[in-house]
Amino acid sequence: MTMIEEITEKITEKLPERVKLAKVEFEGPEIVIYTKNPEVIKDNGNLIRDLAKDIRKRIIIRSDKSVLSEPEETINKIEEIVPEDANITDISFDEVTNEVIIESKKPGLVIGKYGTTSREIVKQTGWAPKILRTPPIPSETVQRIRTTLRRNSKERKKFLHEIGKRIHREPSFDEDWVRLTSLGGFREVGRSCLFLQTPNSKVILDCGVNVAGIDDKTSYPYLNVPEFNLQDLDAVIVTHAHLDHTGFVPYLYHYGYQGPTYCTTPTRDMMTLLQQDHIDISHREDSPLPFNIKDVKESINKTITLDYGEVTDISPDIRLTLHNAGHIVGSAMAHLHIGDGKHNFVYTGDFKNEKSRLLEPSVTRFPRIESMVMESTYGGHEDITPTRNTAEKELIKTIYTTLNKGGKVLIPVFAVGRAQEIMIVLEEYINHGILKDVTVYLDGMIWEATAIHTAHPEYLSKDLRDQIFHVGKNPFTSDVFCKVTNDADRRKLLESDEPCVILSTSGMLTGGNSVRYFTALCEDEKNSIIFVGYQSEGSLGRRIQKGYDEVPLEKDGTTQLFHVNLDVVTVDGFSGHSDRKQLMEYVRRLSPKPDKILVCHGDAYKALDLASSIYRSYNIETKTPMNLETTRLL
């Protein structure tokens, strides 16, 4: 008897006789029950919870095709059932999964209190509602992803069915060991990639690029190790969207990976945006990447999104749970429950152990941890950053001084996270009259990244959610912001005498329009540039930060020497990374304490400094592996 037959037999035994069971299928890590009277199950929440607990699988209930209402009739019923205040913007149908996709500006009203409204839709139409938020700022990326998934629903269902069989296969070996190989991002920042192996599973955690790398050897992870084979890979887990953690995921699909990528929904949307931009920039700079836009689309179709706290089987002996990391929207710490409790592993990814205007602080409590890999970007003993309040005051002071001189302020930012944090601060200070009559120009991907933030407010800080939902004031839609869309806008902005603030990507001046603004503004001492994020070694941002008074840059097809006369200011405190105190405090607050901590994602001396301090302070075994080193965890 196959596993799906065993599961079907268990489900049949547990369900009441009045439930007309049509079929039971794998859909990725989930079990989907198709029935001819789904309302019987939907009205009995305890039944599904008990059933899921008994078979230890996630369960979804859907109607059999034979009981579905016609689409036109279903739309009319939905409009009758759902309050008008929900502001439904689109209704479409997925006839492969028997779902009705409802896009709404207020999805909570479509769900209803305790799910009553969505259950009523099932009762009256048979269709299972899939409820999506309409972003307050239209997002091309979100819409493109939703369209892609609808168009490829048949292929995606087939893919999920096959993945379900692979996940729920019988383990081949009964040995107990866990090995972790560092394929990138150890004793360095960039190209993060971890390869975790058990006797029955092979998993990649993050697969990024070093955007400041000078060649293939320094830019990409070491995927050419003998033990790594794409065909044997069970899963890719992505902690967050930044390119140093996701930039090489499309490469895996380009060269034949057929499995799933697991992440949160905001991470899927953001990494799609960043990967597409990475490809565009590489083509503009005549430096093509070893993958293309088709591979990005393939990764969209094969991404399985998870909410925080959702426990999911990803292989025969590994269960994955994602927890808030507080770094950027949707960022997650990955908790892997291995071998039915034999070992518990946590990979923090990048994290912030402090509440910000944008996000809640990282999670510190887990059911169990035996080993952990944690970042050390600011792990050196000297890496003590000012408080957010101090950082905000310094930022506003610099902007105020520059504007009074009639100058322009350039703030190179990462489009995801840092840009939105700065936007919230500027919006507040401008609307309170502290900064008067100033426009904040947004260039590069910032506007689109902000639109994605507005599509997922449930992942933002409680204060920000309250402001958006209860006060009705969304800082991201404020009229103090102006979107720069083309070269004509940029020329007009740079040629004008208007004092203003410009937020532009890339955050390290490694490409994008921030370099263009810099070349136009750097020789005028009225202007200023404010660094609010990490500047990688080798980047233009790091050189300017170090005090270079001349830099060679390309302009109009030729390399020219630019004098750095503008005011150069670094404002620490806005980082999405934890500083030294916060890293140490994080380990202190960890519950339970791991037996072993491996340190990654930091310059070599910072990783070593943090590791030795953790050992001395908490008597936890620590290690700072080098790239290509394998560590046995169990």
MIDRENSE-635554 format. One record per residue (C-alpha): x, y, z; residue in one letter; residue number from 1. Coordinates in steps of 0.02 Angstrom, whole numbers, plus 32768, in hexadecimal, padded with zeros to 4 digits. Layout:
X;Y;Z;A;NUM $
...
! end
This chain:
8000;8000;8000;M;1 $
8044;80AD;7FD0;T;2 $
804E;813A;804F;M;3 $
7FBF;819B;7FFE;I;4 $
7F53;80FD;8007;E;5 $
7F7E;80E9;80C0;E;6 $
7F54;81A1;80E0;I;7 $
7EB0;8191;807F;T;8 $
7E80;80FA;80E7;E;9 $
7EA3;8157;818A;K;10 $
7E3F;81EF;814F;I;11 $
7DAD;8180;811A;T;12 $
7DAA;812F;81C7;E;13 $
7DAB;81D7;8222;K;14 $
7D2D;8237;81B8;L;15 $
7C72;822B;81E1;P;16 $
7C0E;81BA;816D;E;17 $
7BAC;824D;8129;R;18 $
7C4A;8296;80DA;V;19 $
7C4D;8265;8022;K;20 $
7D06;824D;8000;L;21 $
7D38;8260;7F48;A;22 $
7DF5;824E;7F4E;K;23 $
7E90;8273;7FB5;V;24 $
7F2F;82B9;7F65;E;25 $
7FDB;82F9;7F90;F;26 $
7FF5;83B1;7F68;E;27 $
80A8;83D4;7F99;G;28 $
80B6;83C2;8056;P;29 $
7FF8;83C6;806A;E;30 $
7F6E;8344;805F;I;31 $
7ED8;837F;7FFA;V;32 $
7E2F;8330;801D;I;33 $
7DAF;8343;7F91;Y;34 $
7CFC;8328;7FCA;T;35 $
7C4D;833B;7F83;K;36 $
7C0E;8391;8022;N;37 $
7CA0;83FB;8065;P;38 $
7C2D;8461;80D5;E;39 $
7C1E;83CD;814C;V;40 $
7CD9;83D2;816C;I;41 $
7CEA;848F;8164;K;42 $
7C68;84A1;81EE;D;43 $
7CC9;842A;825E;N;44 $
7D73;847B;827B;G;45 $
7DA4;8401;8304;N;46 $
7D8F;836F;828D;L;47 $
7E16;83B0;8217;I;48 $
7E8A;83E3;82A4;R;49 $
7E7C;8337;82F3;D;50 $
7E92;82E1;824C;L;51 $
7F2D;8348;8221;A;52 $
7F75;8322;82CB;K;53 $
7F52;8269;82B8;D;54 $
7FA3;8254;820C;I;55 $
8023;82DE;8232;R;56 $
8005;8336;818C;K;57 $
7FBC;83DD;8158;R;58 $
7F0E;83C8;810E;I;59 $
7EAC;8430;8090;I;60 $
7DF3;8415;8068;I;61 $
7DB1;8432;7FB8;R;62 $
7D12;8409;7F5B;S;63 $
7D04;8388;7ED3;D;64 $
7CE2;83D3;7E28;K;65 $
7C35;8386;7E23;S;66 $
7BF2;83FA;7EAB;V;67 $
7C3B;849F;7E6D;L;68 $
7BC5;852C;7E3A;S;69 $
7BDA;8580;7D92;E;70 $
7C59;8610;7D96;P;71 $
7BD8;8698;7D6F;E;72 $
7B63;8658;7DF7;E;73 $
7BF7;864D;7E70;T;74 $
7C28;8703;7E50;I;75 $
7B75;873A;7E75;N;76 $
7B72;86D4;7F16;K;77 $
7C19;871A;7F50;I;78 $
7BDB;87CB;7F32;E;79 $
7B41;87A3;7F9B;E;80 $
7BA4;8750;8029;I;81 $
7C3A;87C4;8038;V;82 $
7C1D;8874;8080;P;83 $
7C30;8900;8002;E;84 $
7CB4;8950;8073;D;85 $
7D2B;88C2;8047;A;86 $
7D4A;891B;7FA1;N;87 $
7D5F;8880;7F34;I;88 $
7DCA;88AF;7E9D;T;89 $
7DCE;880A;7E40;D;90 $
7D82;875B;7E41;I;91 $
7DCE;86CF;7DDA;S;92 $
7DC7;8611;7DDA;F;93 $
7E49;8588;7DE1;D;94 $
7DF0;84F2;7D96;E;95 $
7E85;8483;7DBA;V;96 $
7E80;8498;7E78;T;97 $
7DC6;84C5;7E80;N;98 $
7DED;856C;7ED4;E;99 $
7D9E;8616;7EBB;V;100 $
7E22;869E;7EC8;I;101 $
7DDE;873B;7F1A;I;102 $
7E4A;87D7;7F1A;E;103 $
7E10;885B;7F96;S;104 $
7E4E;88FB;7FE5;K;105 $
7E0E;88BA;808D;K;106 $
7E25;87FD;8089;P;107 $
7DF7;87ED;8141;G;108 $
7D43;8814;8112;L;109 $
7D45;878B;808F;V;110 $
7D82;870F;8111;I;111 $
7D07;874C;8195;G;112 $
7D0F;8737;8251;K;113 $
7D56;868A;8278;Y;114 $
7D4A;8663;81BD;G;115 $
7C8C;866B;81B6;T;116 $
7C81;86CA;8111;T;117 $
7CFC;865B;80B3;S;118 $
7CA2;85BF;80F5;R;119 $
7BFE;8605;80B6;E;120 $
7C4B;8618;8008;I;121 $
7C7A;855E;800C;V;122 $
7BCB;852C;8045;K;123 $
7B70;858F;7FBE;Q;124 $
7BE6;8577;7F2A;T;125 $
7C56;84E1;7F4E;G;126 $
7CF0;8545;7F1B;W;127 $
7D7C;8554;7F9B;A;128 $
7DA5;860E;7FAE;P;129 $
7E5B;8642;7F9C;K;130 $
7E5E;86F4;7FDF;I;131 $
7EE5;876F;7FAA;L;132 $
7F06;8824;7FD9;R;133 $
7EFE;88AB;7F54;T;134 $
7F99;8917;7F74;P;135 $
7F70;89D0;7F9A;P;136 $
8001;89F8;7F24;I;137 $
7FED;8991;7E84;P;138 $
807B;8913;7E76;S;139 $
80AE;88D0;7DCC;E;140 $
8111;8846;7E22;T;141 $
8082;8808;7E8E;V;142 $
8009;880C;7DFC;Q;143 $
8084;87B3;7D89;R;144 $
80A2;872A;7E09;I;145 $
7FE8;8710;7E27;R;146 $
7FC8;8709;7D6B;T;147 $
8059;8690;7D50;T;148 $
8018;861B;7DD6;L;149 $
7F67;861E;7D8E;R;150 $
7FA3;85FB;7CDD;R;151 $
8012;856D;7D16;N;152 $
7F98;8522;7D92;S;153 $
7F8E;8479;7D38;K;154 $
804B;8466;7D2F;E;155 $
805F;84A2;7DE2;R;156 $
7FE1;8423;7E23;K;157 $
803E;8398;7DC9;K;158 $
80E1;83D8;7E14;F;159 $
8098;83DF;7EC4;L;160 $
8052;8330;7EB0;H;161 $
80FE;82EC;7E84;E;162 $
8151;834F;7F0F;I;163 $
80D1;830A;7F89;G;164 $
8102;8258;7F5B;K;165 $
81BA;8283;7F6E;R;166 $
81A1;82D7;8018;I;167 $
813A;8248;805C;H;168 $
81A7;81BA;801A;R;169 $
81E4;8136;8092;E;170 $
8293;815D;80D8;P;171 $
831B;80F6;8084;S;172 $
8392;80F1;8119;F;173 $
837B;80E5;81D4;D;174 $
8423;8131;8202;E;175 $
842B;81D0;826B;D;176 $
849F;825B;8233;W;177 $
8494;830F;81F8;V;178 $
851E;8369;8197;R;179 $
8529;8420;8164;L;180 $
859C;845D;80D9;T;181 $
85BE;8517;80C5;S;182 $
85B2;8540;800B;L;183 $
85BB;85FD;801F;G;184 $
85A7;868C;809A;G;185 $
861D;864A;8120;F;186 $
86A4;86C3;815C;R;187 $
865F;873B;80D9;E;188 $
85C0;879B;80B0;V;189 $
856B;8765;800F;G;190 $
853B;86C6;7FAE;R;191 $
84EF;8674;8048;S;192 $
84D2;85BA;802A;C;193 $
84C6;8528;80A4;L;194 $
84B7;8471;8070;F;195 $
8466;8401;80F4;L;196 $
8469;8344;80E1;Q;197 $
841C;82B3;813F;T;198 $
841B;81FC;8109;P;199 $
8374;821C;80B3;N;200 $
8372;82D5;8084;S;201 $
83D6;835C;8030;K;202 $
83A3;8411;804A;V;203 $
83EB;84BB;8017;I;204 $
83CF;854F;808B;L;205 $
83E0;85F1;8027;D;206 $
843C;85FE;7F82;C;207 $
847D;86AE;7F68;G;208 $
84FD;8714;7F08;V;209 $
8581;8790;7F3D;N;210 $
854C;882C;7EDE;V;211 $
85F6;887B;7F00;A;212 $
8656;87E0;7EC4;G;213 $
86DB;87FF;7E41;I;214 $
86C9;8758;7DE4;D;215 $
866C;86B1;7DE4;D;216 $
86DF;866D;7E6D;K;217 $
86AE;86F6;7EE7;T;218 $
85FA;8715;7EAD;S;219 $
85A6;866B;7EB2;Y;220 $
8594;85DB;7F2F;P;221 $
8601;8540;7F21;Y;222 $
8580;84CE;7ED0;L;223 $
8606;8463;7E7E;N;224 $
862F;83FE;7F1A;V;225 $
862C;8342;7EF7;P;226 $
859F;8318;7F70;E;227 $
8526;8399;7F26;F;228 $
84B2;835B;7E9D;N;229 $
841B;83BF;7E64;L;230 $
83B8;8323;7E3C;Q;231 $
83C6;82E7;7EF1;D;232 $
8390;838C;7F3E;L;233 $
82ED;8382;7FA2;D;234 $
82D1;843A;7FC7;A;235 $
8313;84EB;7FC3;V;236 $
82E9;8558;8058;I;237 $
82F7;8615;8043;V;238 $
82FE;867E;80E1;T;239 $
82E5;8728;808E;H;240 $
82E8;8781;7FE7;A;241 $
838F;87DD;7FE2;H;242 $
83FD;87A7;7F50;L;243 $
848A;876A;7FC0;D;244 $
840E;86E5;7FF8;H;245 $
83A2;86C9;7F5B;T;246 $
8401;8709;7EC4;G;247 $
843C;865C;7E8C;F;248 $
8399;85FC;7EA5;V;249 $
8368;860D;7DEB;P;250 $
840F;85BB;7DBF;Y;251 $
83D5;851C;7E15;L;252 $
833A;8513;7DA6;Y;253 $
839F;8542;7D0B;H;254 $
840C;84A8;7D24;Y;255 $
8383;842C;7D49;G;256 $
8343;843C;7DFB;Y;257 $
828D;8404;7DFA;Q;258 $
8262;8415;7EB2;G;259 $
820E;8498;7F20;P;260 $
824E;8539;7F6C;T;261 $
8201;8561;8017;Y;262 $
81EE;8612;8059;C;263 $
816C;8690;8094;T;264 $
80F8;86E3;8016;T;265 $
814C;8790;8025;P;266 $
81F5;873D;800B;T;267 $
81B8;86E9;7F6B;R;268 $
8177;878F;7F28;D;269 $
8211;87F2;7F5B;M;270 $
8291;8775;7F1D;M;271 $
8239;876F;7E74;T;272 $
8248;882D;7E68;L;273 $
82FF;882D;7E9B;L;274 $
832F;879B;7E2B;Q;275 $
82DE;87EC;7D93;Q;276 $
8337;8890;7DB7;D;277 $
83DC;8833;7DCD;H;278 $
83C7;87E8;7D1F;I;279 $
839A;8891;7CD4;D;280 $
8432;88E7;7D20;I;281 $
84A7;885C;7CE9;S;282 $
846B;886D;7C36;H;283 $
847C;892A;7C38;R;284 $
852D;8918;7C79;E;285 $
8554;8891;7BF6;D;286 $
8577;8813;7C80;S;287 $
84F4;878A;7C65;P;288 $
84C9;8712;7CF1;L;289 $
84CB;8653;7CE0;P;290 $
840B;864F;7CDF;F;291 $
837C;86B4;7C96;N;292 $
82CD;86F6;7CB4;I;293 $
827F;864D;7C87;K;294 $
82D7;8602;7D1D;D;295 $
828E;8688;7D8F;V;296 $
81E0;865B;7D4F;K;297 $
8205;85A4;7D6B;E;298 $
8234;85C8;7E1F;S;299 $
8190;8626;7E37;I;300 $
812D;858E;7DFC;N;301 $
818E;851D;7E71;K;302 $
818D;8589;7F0D;T;303 $
8125;854E;7FA0;I;304 $
80FC;85DD;8016;T;305 $
80E9;85C7;80D2;L;306 $
80AB;8636;815E;D;307 $
810E;864F;81FD;Y;308 $
80F4;85BF;8275;G;309 $
80B2;8546;81F2;E;310 $
8100;8499;8208;V;311 $
811F;8444;8161;T;312 $
816C;83A0;8128;D;313 $
81EF;83C2;80A2;I;314 $
8240;8315;8099;S;315 $
822C;8269;80E9;P;316 $
828A;829D;8186;D;317 $
8284;835C;818D;I;318 $
81FA;83D1;81C4;R;319 $
820E;848C;81A5;L;320 $
81C7;851D;8209;T;321 $
81E9;85D4;81DD;L;322 $
81F1;8659;8266;H;323 $
81FB;8717;825B;N;324 $
82AF;8756;824A;A;325 $
8289;8811;8251;G;326 $
8305;8837;81C4;H;327 $
8295;8866;8131;I;328 $
81DF;8844;8109;V;329 $
81C1;8789;8106;G;330 $
826F;875F;8144;S;331 $
8277;86BC;81A4;A;332 $
82DF;864D;8213;M;333 $
82D6;8599;81DA;A;334 $
82B8;8514;8260;H;335 $
82D8;8462;8223;L;336 $
8293;83D1;828A;H;337 $
82FC;833F;824F;I;338 $
82E2;8284;8264;G;339 $
8241;828C;82C9;D;340 $
8295;82EE;8355;G;341 $
8345;82A9;834C;K;342 $
838C;8356;8322;H;343 $
834A;8408;8317;N;344 $
83A8;8488;82AF;F;345 $
838B;8543;829D;V;346 $
83D3;85B2;8215;Y;347 $
83B5;8668;8242;T;348 $
83D9;86B4;8198;G;349 $
83EB;8770;81B0;D;350 $
838B;87AD;8248;F;351 $
8367;8846;82B2;K;352 $
8356;882C;836D;N;353 $
82FD;88D3;8384;E;354 $
8253;891A;8359;K;355 $
8258;8998;82CA;S;356 $
81D5;8A0B;8280;R;357 $
81BD;898A;81F5;L;358 $
81C8;88E0;824B;L;359 $
81B9;8880;82ED;E;360 $
825B;883D;833B;P;361 $
829D;878F;8314;S;362 $
825A;86F5;836A;V;363 $
82C2;86B2;83FB;T;364 $
8259;861C;8434;R;365 $
8256;8574;83DB;F;366 $
8211;84C9;840D;P;367 $
82C0;847D;840A;R;368 $
836E;84A9;83C8;I;369 $
8409;843E;83C7;E;370 $
846D;84A0;8347;S;371 $
8462;854C;82F8;M;372 $
84B4;85B0;826D;V;373 $
84AB;866B;828D;M;374 $
84E4;8706;8231;E;375 $
8571;877A;826C;S;376 $
8569;880F;81F4;T;377 $
8584;8887;8285;Y;378 $
85D4;8809;82FA;G;379 $
8676;8866;831E;G;380 $
868E;88AD;83CC;H;381 $
8692;895D;8381;E;382 $
85EB;8947;8327;D;383 $
857D;89A5;83A1;I;384 $
84FB;8A0B;8345;T;385 $
8497;8A9E;8389;P;386 $
83E1;8A8D;83B8;T;387 $
835C;8AA5;8334;R;388 $
832B;8B4A;8384;N;389 $
83DF;8B8A;837A;T;390 $
83EF;8B4E;82C7;A;391 $
834E;8BA5;8293;E;392 $
8388;8C49;82E1;K;393 $
8430;8C40;8288;E;394 $
83DB;8C19;81E2;L;395 $
8360;8CA9;81F1;I;396 $
83E9;8D21;822A;K;397 $
8455;8CFA;8192;T;398 $
83C0;8D0B;811C;I;399 $
838A;8DAF;816E;Y;400 $
8439;8DF9;815F;T;401 $
844C;8DC6;80A9;T;402 $
83A1;8E08;8075;L;403 $
83C6;8EAF;80CA;N;404 $
8464;8EBC;8060;K;405 $
83F8;8EA2;7FC6;G;406 $
8442;8DF5;7FA7;G;407 $
8401;8D4A;7F7E;K;408 $
840E;8CB2;7FEF;V;409 $
8434;8C0A;7FA0;L;410 $
840B;8B71;800B;I;411 $
8441;8AD0;7FB5;P;412 $
83D0;8A49;7FFB;V;413 $
83A5;8993;7FE8;F;414 $
82FC;8993;7F92;A;415 $
82B8;8915;800E;V;416 $
82B2;8942;80C6;G;417 $
8327;89D4;80DB;R;418 $
82CA;8A41;805E;A;419 $
8222;8A25;80B4;Q;420 $
826B;8A44;8160;E;421 $
82B2;8AEC;8126;I;422 $
820E;8B16;80CD;M;423 $
81AB;8B00;816E;I;424 $
8224;8B72;81CC;V;425 $
8225;8BFA;8146;L;426 $
8168;8BF6;8133;E;427 $
8151;8C13;81EE;E;428 $
81D0;8CA1;81FB;Y;429 $
818C;8CF9;8160;I;430 $
80D6;8CEB;8196;N;431 $
8104;8D2E;8243;H;432 $
8153;8DC6;81F1;G;433 $
8206;8DA4;822A;I;434 $
823B;8D92;8175;L;435 $
81D6;8E11;8111;K;436 $
81A7;8E18;8059;D;437 $
8217;8D87;8027;V;438 $
81F4;8D00;7FA8;T;439 $
823E;8C52;7FBA;V;440 $
8265;8C06;7F10;Y;441 $
8263;8B48;7F02;L;442 $
82C9;8AF8;7E77;D;443 $
82F2;8A47;7E43;G;444 $
828C;89B8;7E8A;M;445 $
825A;8A15;7F28;I;446 $
81A9;8A3E;7EEF;W;447 $
8186;898C;7EB7;E;448 $
81D4;8943;7F55;A;449 $
8167;89B8;7FBC;T;450 $
80CE;897E;7F5B;A;451 $
80F8;88CB;7F8D;I;452 $
8104;8902;8044;H;453 $
8054;8949;8037;T;454 $
8017;88A1;7FF3;A;455 $
804F;8849;8092;H;456 $
802B;88BC;8127;P;457 $
8012;8824;8197;E;458 $
80D0;880F;8194;Y;459 $
80F2;88C1;81D0;L;460 $
8104;8900;8283;S;461 $
806C;8907;82F3;K;462 $
8078;89C6;82FF;D;463 $
807C;89D6;8242;L;464 $
7FEC;895C;822D;R;465 $
7F84;89BD;82AB;D;466 $
7FAB;8A5F;824F;Q;467 $
7F76;8A13;81A9;I;468 $
7EDD;89B0;81E1;F;469 $
7E96;8A15;8272;H;470 $
7ECF;8AC8;8255;V;471 $
7EBD;8AB7;8199;G;472 $
7F63;8B0C;8175;K;473 $
7FE1;8AB1;8109;N;474 $
8089;8B0D;810C;P;475 $
80BF;8AB9;806A;F;476 $
8034;8B0E;8006;T;477 $
805D;8BBD;8047;S;478 $
8069;8C4A;7FC7;D;479 $
8116;8C7B;8008;V;480 $
815D;8BF2;7F97;F;481 $
8179;8C06;7EDD;C;482 $
81A1;8B75;7E6A;K;483 $
822E;8B8A;7DEB;V;484 $
8205;8B20;7D54;T;485 $
827C;8B4B;7CC5;N;486 $
8317;8BA7;7C8B;D;487 $
82B5;8C45;7C65;A;488 $
827B;8C4B;7D1C;D;489 $
832E;8C33;7D57;R;490 $
8374;8CBC;7CE7;R;491 $
82EC;8D34;7D1E;K;492 $
830D;8D0B;7DD4;L;493 $
83CA;8D22;7DC6;L;494 $
83C1;8DBF;7D5D;E;495 $
8348;8E16;7DD2;S;496 $
837E;8E83;7E64;D;497 $
82FE;8E30;7ED5;E;498 $
8347;8DF4;7F7C;P;499 $
8305;8D44;7F94;C;500 $
8325;8C94;7FD5;V;501 $
8348;8C06;7F5B;I;502 $
8338;8B50;7F8D;L;503 $
8383;8AE0;7F09;S;504 $
83C7;8A31;7EF0;T;505 $
8442;89E0;7EFA;S;506 $
846B;89F5;7FB2;G;507 $
8526;89D5;7F9B;M;508 $
8538;8A3C;7EFB;L;509 $
8563;899B;7E9F;T;510 $
84EE;89C7;7E0F;G;511 $
8444;8A0E;7DED;G;512 $
8412;8AC5;7DED;N;513 $
8464;8AF0;7E94;S;514 $
850D;8AF3;7E39;V;515 $
84C4;8B66;7DB7;R;516 $
8487;8BDF;7E3C;Y;517 $
852E;8BD6;7E93;F;518 $
858F;8C07;7DF7;T;519 $
851A;8C9C;7DDF;A;520 $
851F;8CD7;7E94;L;521 $
85C9;8CA6;7EDA;C;522 $
862F;8D3E;7EA3;E;523 $
85BA;8DC0;7EF0;D;524 $
85DD;8DDD;7FA9;E;525 $
8529;8E19;7FC7;K;526 $
84EF;8D65;7FB2;N;527 $
84FF;8CD1;8025;S;528 $
84FB;8C15;801D;I;529 $
84BC;8BB1;80B2;I;530 $
84E5;8AF9;80C5;F;531 $
8463;8A9F;812E;V;532 $
8495;89EA;8109;G;533 $
8525;8970;8100;Y;534 $
85A9;8996;807D;Q;535 $
8600;88F7;8043;S;536 $
86BD;88F4;802F;E;537 $
86E9;891E;7F7A;G;538 $
8649;8981;7F59;S;539 $
864B;8A37;7F22;L;540 $
85E7;8A60;7FBF;G;541 $
8670;8A1A;802F;R;542 $
86F6;8A7F;7FD5;R;543 $
8696;8B21;7FE7;I;544 $
8670;8AF6;809C;Q;545 $
872A;8ADE;80BB;K;546 $
874D;8B8F;807F;G;547 $
8789;8B7C;7FCC;Y;548 $
878E;8C2C;7F85;D;549 $
8796;8BF0;7ED0;E;550 $
873F;8B5D;7E7B;V;551 $
8745;8B23;7DC5;P;552 $
8697;8B04;7D80;L;553 $
864B;8AE8;7CD5;E;554 $
85E4;8B74;7C8B;K;555 $
85A7;8B87;7BD8;D;556 $
8609;8AEC;7BA4;G;557 $
86B1;8B25;7BE7;T;558 $
8708;8B15;7C8F;T;559 $
871A;8BBC;7CE8;Q;560 $
8767;8BF2;7D8C;L;561 $
86EA;8C3E;7E06;F;562 $
871B;8CA9;7E9B;H;563 $
86B9;8C83;7F39;V;564 $
868E;8D2F;7F7D;N;565 $
85E0;8D0E;7FC3;L;566 $
85C6;8CEC;807C;D;567 $
85D8;8C32;80A1;V;568 $
8576;8BF7;8139;V;569 $
855B;8B48;817E;T;570 $
84C4;8B33;81EE;V;571 $
84C9;8A8E;824C;D;572 $
842F;8A4F;82A5;G;573 $
83BB;8A2E;8211;F;574 $
8407;8987;81E7;S;575 $
8399;88EF;81D7;G;576 $
8426;888D;822A;H;577 $
8443;887B;82E4;S;578 $
84DC;88D5;8328;D;579 $
8559;8885;839F;R;580 $
84F1;88A5;843C;K;581 $
8453;8866;83EA;Q;582 $
84A9;87C8;83AB;L;583 $
84EA;87A0;8458;M;584 $
8442;87CB;84A6;E;585 $
83ED;875A;8428;Y;586 $
8455;86C4;8461;V;587 $
8433;86F1;8517;R;588 $
8377;86F2;84F7;R;589 $
8374;8656;848B;L;590 $
8302;85D2;84D4;S;591 $
8336;8549;84D8;P;592 $
83F2;8561;84C4;K;593 $
8442;84FE;8436;P;594 $
84D3;8487;8456;D;595 $
8534;84CC;83C3;K;596 $
8536;8571;8363;I;597 $
8589;8587;82B9;L;598 $
85A9;863B;8285;V;599 $
8597;867A;81D2;C;600 $
8570;8717;816B;H;601 $
85F9;8789;81AC;G;602 $
86AB;87BE;8185;D;603 $
8723;873A;81C8;A;604 $
875E;879C;8261;Y;605 $
86AB;87CB;8291;K;606 $
866F;8717;8285;A;607 $
8702;86DC;82EF;L;608 $
86EB;876A;836D;D;609 $
8632;8743;8383;L;610 $
864D;8688;838F;A;611 $
86D2;8698;8416;S;612 $
8666;8713;8478;S;613 $
85D0;869E;8473;I;614 $
863C;860F;84B2;Y;615 $
8687;8676;8540;R;616 $
85E2;86C2;8576;S;617 $
856B;862F;8566;Y;618 $
85DC;8595;855F;N;619 $
858C;855E;84BB;I;620 $
85FA;8502;843F;E;621 $
861A;8575;83AB;T;622 $
866B;8563;8302;K;623 $
8691;85D7;826F;T;624 $
869C;8563;81D9;P;625 $
86F0;8597;8139;M;626 $
869B;8584;8091;N;627 $
869F;84CF;8054;L;628 $
86B0;848E;8106;E;629 $
8639;8405;8142;T;630 $
85FF;83FC;81F6;T;631 $
85A8;8367;8244;R;632 $
8514;83A3;82AC;L;633 $
84D8;82F7;82E6;L;634 $
! end
